[in-house]
C-alpha cells in the first residue's frame, strides 16, 4: 500500500534565507536535503552586486559570459552591456560567448557541445538569459565536470525572465532526435533574480512563466498517480515546497496580479519553488506531467505545421486546464469495478503501429518515432509488470480519491486564476497562434512520446482514453473559458 500523502507541513521559500529553507526541508524529511545552490539573490537592484557574486571565494578573474543574440533590457538600458560593464569595471576579464540559431535557439545536444567546447575548466561562468541559456550553460558545465572528476566550476545564472523553473532545477531539458528529454544536470551555484530586469521581460515571457509554474495544479496529481501504479517514485517534500505558491496563484493573491517588481518577485519565488520541487525529487515529474508532454508535442509538430515553436509556458498553462478536466472525469465518473477481475492486455504491436503512424507523419525518417517508441514501449511493459499495484489501487479507489483531488485543482478555479493574471485563455492567442486541430492532435497523442505515466495513460491502458472523451474535454474547456473571458473584461 502506498504511503499517505506525507509532509503535512508546507514550506514557504524565503529567497533571502536559502540555508533556512534547506534546514526546514531537512527537518521535514528527516535527513539532510541541502542542495548545491549556495544562494538566491532577489531584489530590485541585486544585479548591481554581480561583481561580488561572481568573484566570491577567491575564484579566478576570468569570466565566460554566456548569452544568446536577442536584445534584453533593464530599466531602459541594454542588459548585456550593463553586465559586461559591471564585471569589467570590477577588474574581471570577460569573454562573451554568443549562442545563436537561425531557426531559434533551443537546448539541443549540438548546442550543449558547442558551448562546452568554448568553456575552460578555470572559467567562472555567468549565464545571462532565461530557460534555454540557463540549461545550456549549466549542462555544458555539468559535462565538463563529468569528464574531470573532482572539478567544480563556478556558475552564476542571471535570470532575465520569469519563464521557467529551470533556474533551480538539477535537471536540463535537452532535445535529441527532435524529441525533448529531461536529463540529470546541475544547479547554478548562485542565482541572480533582479526584479527590475524581470519586470522588463516581454509580456509573453512573463505570462509563459505563470503557465510554467501553474502546471503544478495537475502535474503533482500525475506524479502521485504514477506512484500508486508502481510506475514512479513519490517525494512528499516536492509537494510541501510547491503547494504554497500554487495556493497563492489559485487564490489570485495580489502579488500575482498587481504587476511591476512586486509581481516579478512573487513569480520568481514561485518558479524557484517549482524548480526545487524537481531537484528534491531528482526528476521533473512534480512539475511536468501530461500538460508538458502536450507542449512538447506542439513543439515537435511546429515545423511540420509551418510555424515557429510556440510559447512553452503558455502552452503548458492552457494544457493544464485540459488535464484538470480529465482528472475531473476520472474523479467524478470513473468506475473501477469492471477492471477488478483483471486489466485489459496491452497489445504492443498495435501500440507500436500507433506510435509510428503518429510520428512518422512529422519525421518520415523514423528517427522521431524510434525515439518515442523506446520510451512508450517501456511504459507499456511497466504497466503490465505492475498490474498488481494497479489492481490494488482500483480496489482502494474510493479511499484514494480524496488525496488525488487535493492535488488536482478544480478546473473552473484554475481558469479564473489564470484569467486574473492576464494569461491567454485560448490556444489561438499563444504566440504564434495555435490551431484547434493541432492542439487536439497534441493532447490526444501526447502519452505516446514519454515513459512517465499520466492520467491519459491510466485511462488509455484501461481503454477509456477515446476520441469521444478527448472531444468532450475540449468542448468542456471551450465552455469554461467563456466565463473567465467575461470576468477579465
C-alpha positions in Angstrom: 0.0 0.0 0.0 1.4 3.4 -0.9 2.3 5.7 2.0 -0.1 8.5 2.8 0.4 11.9 1.3 3.1 12.8 3.9 4.7 16.1 4.8 1.6 17.8 6.1 3.8 20.8 6.8 4.1 23.2 3.8 7.4 25.0 3.3 7.5 28.6 2.1 10.6 29.6 0.2 12.3 32.7 1.5 14.8 33.7 -1.1 16.8 35.7 1.5 17.3 32.6 3.6 18.1 29.7 1.4 20.1 28.0 4.2 17.0 28.2 6.4 14.9 26.7 3.5 17.3 23.8 3.3 17.2 23.3 7.1 13.4 23.2 7.1 13.3 20.8 4.2 15.8 18.6 6.0 13.8 18.7 9.2 10.6 17.8 7.4 12.3 15.0 5.5 14.3 13.6 8.5 17.5 13.8 6.5 19.8 16.4 5.0 18.2 17.9 1.9 20.7 20.7 1.2 21.4 21.3 -2.4 24.5 22.7 -4.2 23.0 26.1 -4.9 24.6 28.4 -2.4 22.4 31.5 -2.6 19.4 33.2 -4.3 19.8 37.0 -4.8 16.4 38.6 -5.2 15.5 42.3 -5.3 15.2 45.3 -7.5 19.0 46.1 -7.7 20.8 42.8 -6.9 22.2 42.8 -10.4 24.5 45.7 -9.3 26.1 43.2 -6.8 27.1 40.8 -9.7 30.9 41.5 -9.5 30.9 40.5 -5.8 28.6 37.5 -6.5 30.7 36.3 -9.4 34.1 36.8 -7.7 33.4 35.2 -4.4 35.6 32.6 -2.7 38.8 33.5 -4.5 37.6 32.4 -7.9 39.7 33.2 -10.9 39.1 36.6 -12.5 38.4 35.1 -16.0 34.6 35.2 -16.7 32.9 33.5 -19.6 29.6 35.3 -20.1 27.1 33.1 -22.0 24.3 34.8 -23.8 22.1 34.5 -26.9 21.7 37.0 -29.7 18.4 38.5 -28.5 18.2 42.1 -27.2 17.4 42.4 -23.5 16.7 45.5 -21.4 16.7 46.6 -17.8 15.1 50.0 -16.9 15.8 51.2 -20.5 19.4 50.1 -20.6 20.9 47.3 -22.7 21.1 44.5 -20.1 24.1 42.5 -21.6 26.2 45.7 -22.0 25.4 46.6 -18.4 26.5 43.1 -17.2 29.8 43.5 -19.1 30.4 47.0 -17.7 29.7 45.8 -14.2 32.1 42.9 -14.5 34.9 44.7 -16.3 34.6 47.7 -14.0 35.4 45.4 -11.1 38.6 44.3 -12.8 37.2 41.0 -14.2 38.3 39.7 -17.6 35.1 39.0 -19.6 34.9 36.7 -22.6 31.5 36.8 -24.2 30.1 33.6 -25.8 27.1 34.3 -28.0 25.0 31.3 -28.9 22.5 31.6 -31.8 20.5 29.5 -34.2 18.8 30.8 -37.4 15.8 28.6 -36.5 15.5 29.9 -32.9 17.9 28.8 -30.2 17.0 25.7 -28.2 18.7 23.3 -25.8 19.9 20.6 -28.2 22.8 18.2 -27.7 24.6 20.1 -30.5 24.4 23.5 -28.8 25.5 22.0 -25.5 28.6 20.6 -27.2 29.2 23.9 -29.0 29.2 25.7 -25.7 31.2 23.1 -23.8 34.0 23.4 -26.5 34.3 27.1 -25.7 34.5 26.9 -21.9 37.6 26.4 -19.9 37.6 24.5 -16.6 39.0 27.6 -14.9 36.2 29.8 -16.1 33.7 31.5 -13.8 30.6 31.1 -16.0 28.0 33.9 -15.9 24.9 33.0 -18.0 22.6 35.8 -18.8 19.3 34.6 -20.1 16.1 32.6 -19.4 15.5 28.8 -19.6 17.4 27.9 -22.8 20.6 29.8 -21.9 20.5 28.6 -18.3 20.0 25.0 -19.3 22.8 25.2 -22.0 25.2 26.8 -19.5 24.6 24.5 -16.6 24.6 21.4 -18.7 27.8 22.3 -20.5 29.4 22.9 -17.1 28.0 19.6 -15.9 29.5 17.8 -18.9 33.0 19.3 -18.2 32.8 18.3 -14.6 31.7 14.8 -15.5 34.8 14.5 -17.7 37.1 15.7 -14.9 36.2 14.1 -11.6 36.8 16.4 -8.6 36.4 19.5 -10.7 33.8 22.1 -9.5 33.3 25.1 -11.8 31.5 28.2 -10.6 28.3 29.2 -12.4 26.3 32.3 -11.7 22.9 32.4 -13.5 21.4 35.8 -14.2 17.7 35.2 -14.8 16.3 37.5 -17.5 12.7 36.3 -17.5 10.2 34.6 -15.1 9.6 32.0 -17.8 10.6 28.6 -16.4 11.6 26.7 -13.3 14.9 25.7 -14.9 17.0 28.1 -12.7 16.6 25.9 -9.6 16.4 22.5 -11.2 19.2 20.0 -11.2 17.8 18.7 -14.5 18.0 20.0 -18.1 15.6 19.6 -21.0 17.7 18.6 -24.0 16.3 17.9 -27.5 17.6 14.6 -29.0 16.3 13.4 -32.4 13.7 16.1 -32.3 12.3 14.9 -29.0 12.6 16.7 -25.7 14.1 14.7 -22.9 14.8 15.6 -19.3 18.3 14.6 -18.2 20.4 14.9 -15.0 22.4 18.1 -14.8 23.5 20.5 -12.1 22.3 23.7 -10.3 23.9 27.1 -10.8 26.0 27.9 -7.7 24.3 31.3 -7.4 21.1 32.7 -8.9 20.5 36.4 -9.5 16.8 37.3 -9.6 16.9 41.1 -10.3 13.3 42.2 -10.2 13.9 45.3 -12.3 15.2 43.0 -15.1 12.4 40.5 -14.6 9.7 43.2 -14.6 11.0 44.4 -18.0 10.6 41.0 -19.5 8.4 40.9 -22.6 4.8 40.1 -21.7 4.7 36.7 -23.4 7.8 35.5 -21.4 6.3 36.6 -18.1 2.9 35.0 -19.0 4.7 31.8 -20.0 6.3 31.7 -16.6 2.9 31.9 -15.0 1.8 28.9 -17.1 5.0 27.0 -16.4 4.5 27.3 -12.6 0.8 26.8 -12.7 1.3 23.3 -14.1 1.7 22.0 -10.5 -2.1 22.2 -10.3 -2.2 19.0 -12.3 1.4 17.6 -12.5 1.5 16.7 -8.8 -1.6 14.6 -9.4 0.1 12.8 -12.4 3.2 12.3 -10.2 1.2 10.7 -7.4 -1.0 8.6 -9.8 2.1 7.1 -11.4 3.5 6.3 -7.9 0.3 4.5 -6.9 0.5 2.4 -10.1 4.0 1.3 -9.1 5.5 3.3 -12.1 7.2 6.2 -10.3 8.6 7.5 -7.1 6.9 10.0 -4.8 8.8 12.7 -2.9 6.4 14.3 -0.3 8.9 17.2 0.0 8.1 18.2 -3.6 4.5 18.7 -2.7 5.5 20.6 0.5 7.6 23.2 -1.3 5.4 23.5 -4.5 1.9 23.9 -3.0 2.2 27.3 -1.1 2.8 29.2 -4.3 0.2 27.3 -6.2 -2.3 28.1 -3.5 -1.5 31.8 -3.8 -1.9 31.6 -7.5 -5.3 29.8 -7.3 -6.5 32.4 -4.7 -5.4 35.2 -7.1 -3.4 36.9 -4.3 -2.4 40.5 -5.3 1.3 39.6 -5.6 0.3 37.5 -8.7 -1.8 40.2 -10.3 -0.5 43.6 -9.4 2.4 43.8 -11.8 5.8 45.5 -11.5 8.7 44.4 -9.4 6.4 43.0 -6.7 4.8 40.6 -9.0 8.1 39.8 -10.6 9.5 38.9 -7.2 6.5 36.7 -6.4 6.6 34.9 -9.7 10.4 34.4 -9.4 9.9 32.8 -5.9 7.1 30.6 -7.2 9.2 29.4 -10.1 12.2 28.8 -7.9 10.0 26.6 -5.6 8.8 24.6 -8.7 12.5 24.1 -9.6 13.4 23.0 -6.1 10.4 20.6 -6.1 12.0 18.9 -9.2 15.5 19.0 -7.6 14.4 17.3 -4.4 12.6 14.6 -6.4 15.6 14.1 -8.7 13.3 14.2 -11.7 10.9 16.6 -13.4 7.8 14.7 -12.6 6.5 17.0 -9.8 6.3 19.9 -12.3 6.0 18.1 -15.6 3.0 15.8 -16.4 0.7 15.4 -19.4 0.5 19.2 -19.8 4.2 19.4 -20.5 4.1 16.5 -22.9 1.3 18.2 -24.8 3.5 21.3 -25.1 6.4 19.1 -26.3 4.2 17.6 -29.0 3.2 21.0 -30.2 6.9 21.9 -30.5 7.7 18.7 -32.3 4.9 19.4 -34.9 5.8 23.1 -35.4 8.0 22.7 -38.4 5.5 20.2 -40.0 2.7 22.8 -39.5 4.8 25.6 -41.0 5.1 27.8 -37.9 7.7 28.8 -35.3 7.8 26.9 -32.0 5.2 28.4 -29.6 5.5 29.9 -26.1 6.2 26.8 -24.0 4.8 28.1 -20.7 1.6 29.4 -22.2 1.1 26.1 -24.0 1.6 24.3 -20.7 -0.7 26.7 -18.8 -3.6 26.1 -21.2 -2.9 22.3 -21.5 -3.1 22.2 -17.7 -6.8 23.1 -17.9 -7.4 20.2 -20.3 -5.6 17.8 -17.9 -7.7 19.1 -15.0 -10.8 18.3 -16.9 -9.5 14.8 -17.5 -9.0 14.5 -13.7 -12.5 15.8 -13.1 -13.8 13.0 -15.3 -11.6 10.4 -13.5 -12.6 11.5 -10.0 -16.3 12.0 -10.7 -17.2 9.3 -13.3 -14.6 6.6 -13.4 -15.9 3.2 -12.2 -13.1 0.7 -11.3 -15.4 -2.3 -10.9 -15.3 -3.6 -14.5 -11.5 -3.9 -14.1 -11.2 -5.6 -10.7 -11.0 -9.1 -12.1 -8.2 -8.2 -14.5 -6.8 -5.4 -16.6 -7.1 -5.2 -20.4 -4.0 -6.7 -22.1 -1.6 -4.3 -23.8 -1.1 -5.1 -27.4 2.5 -3.9 -28.0 2.4 -4.4 -31.7 -0.7 -2.3 -32.1 0.9 0.3 -29.8 4.0 0.4 -31.9 2.0 0.9 -35.1 0.1 3.8 -33.4 3.4 5.5 -32.4 4.8 5.1 -35.9 1.7 6.4 -37.5 1.6 9.5 -35.3 5.3 10.4 -35.5 6.3 9.3 -39.0 4.0 12.0 -40.3 6.3 14.5 -38.7 9.6 12.7 -39.5 9.5 10.2 -42.3 13.0 9.1 -41.5 11.6 7.2 -38.5 14.1 8.6 -36.0 11.4 10.5 -34.0 9.1 7.5 -33.9 12.0 5.3 -32.8 12.9 7.7 -30.0 9.3 7.9 -28.8 8.7 4.2 -29.1 11.7 3.4 -26.9 10.0 5.3 -24.0 6.4 4.3 -24.8 7.3 0.6 -25.1 9.0 0.7 -21.7 5.8 2.3 -20.3 3.6 -0.4 -21.8 5.8 -3.1 -20.3 5.9 -1.4 -16.9 2.1 -1.1 -16.8 1.8 -4.9 -17.4 4.6 -5.7 -14.9 2.9 -3.6 -12.2 -0.6 -4.9 -12.7 -0.7 -6.0 -9.1 -0.2 -2.4 -7.9 -2.8 -1.0 -10.4 -5.4 -3.6 -9.2 -4.6 -2.7 -5.6 -5.3 1.0 -6.5 -8.5 0.2 -8.2 -9.8 -1.9 -5.2 -8.9 1.0 -2.9 -10.1 3.7 -5.3 -12.7 5.4 -3.1 -10.3 5.8 -0.3 -7.6 7.2 -2.6 -9.7 9.7 -4.5 -9.6 12.5 -1.9 -5.8 12.6 -1.9 -5.8 12.8 -5.7 -8.5 15.5 -5.6 -6.3 17.6 -3.3 -3.5 17.5 -5.9 -5.7 18.2 -9.0 -7.2 21.7 -8.8 -10.8 22.5 -9.7 -10.7 23.5 -13.5 -13.1 26.4 -13.0 -11.0 27.8 -10.2 -7.8 27.3 -12.2 -9.1 29.1 -15.2 -10.3 32.0 -13.1 -6.9 32.3 -11.6 -5.2 32.1 -15.0 -7.5 34.8 -16.3 -6.7 37.1 -13.3 -3.0 37.1 -14.3 -3.8 38.1 -17.9 -2.6 34.8 -19.3 -4.2 33.7 -22.6 -7.3 31.6 -22.4 -7.3 30.4 -26.0 -4.5 28.5 -27.8 -5.1 30.8 -30.7 -3.7 33.6 -28.6 -0.5 31.7 -27.7 2.3 33.1 -29.9 2.5 32.4 -32.8 -1.1 31.2 -32.7 -2.1 27.5 -32.5 -5.0 25.9 -34.4 -7.6 23.7 -32.7 -6.8 20.7 -34.8 -3.1 20.7 -34.0 -3.8 21.2 -30.3 -6.3 18.4 -30.2 -3.7 16.2 -32.0 -1.0 17.0 -29.5 -3.2 16.4 -26.4 -4.8 13.2 -27.7 -1.4 11.6 -28.6 0.9 13.1 -26.0 1.0 9.9 -24.0 2.8 8.2 -26.9 6.1 10.1 -26.5 7.2 9.6 -22.9 7.9 6.8 -20.4 6.2 8.6 -17.5 2.6 7.6 -16.7 -0.1 10.4 -16.7 -3.8 10.5 -16.4 -4.1 9.9 -20.2 -2.0 6.7 -19.9 -4.1 5.5 -16.9 -7.3 5.9 -18.8 -5.7 4.8 -22.1 -4.5 1.4 -20.7 -8.0 0.8 -19.4 -9.4 1.6 -22.9 -11.1 4.8 -21.7 -8.9 7.5 -23.5 -11.1 7.6 -26.6 -11.7 10.2 -29.3 -15.1 10.8 -27.7 -13.6 11.6 -24.4 -10.9 13.9 -25.9 -13.6 15.7 -27.9 -15.7 16.1 -24.7 -12.8 17.5 -22.8 -12.2 20.1 -25.5 -15.9 21.0 -25.5 -15.8 21.5 -21.7 -12.6 23.5 -22.0 -14.2 25.9 -24.5 -17.3 26.2 -22.4 -15.3 27.0 -19.2 -13.2 29.6 -20.9 -16.1 32.0 -21.6 -17.0 33.0 -18.0 -13.3 33.6 -17.4 -13.1 35.7 -20.5 -16.1 37.7 -19.3 -14.7 38.2 -15.8 -11.4 39.5 -17.3 -13.3 42.0 -19.5 
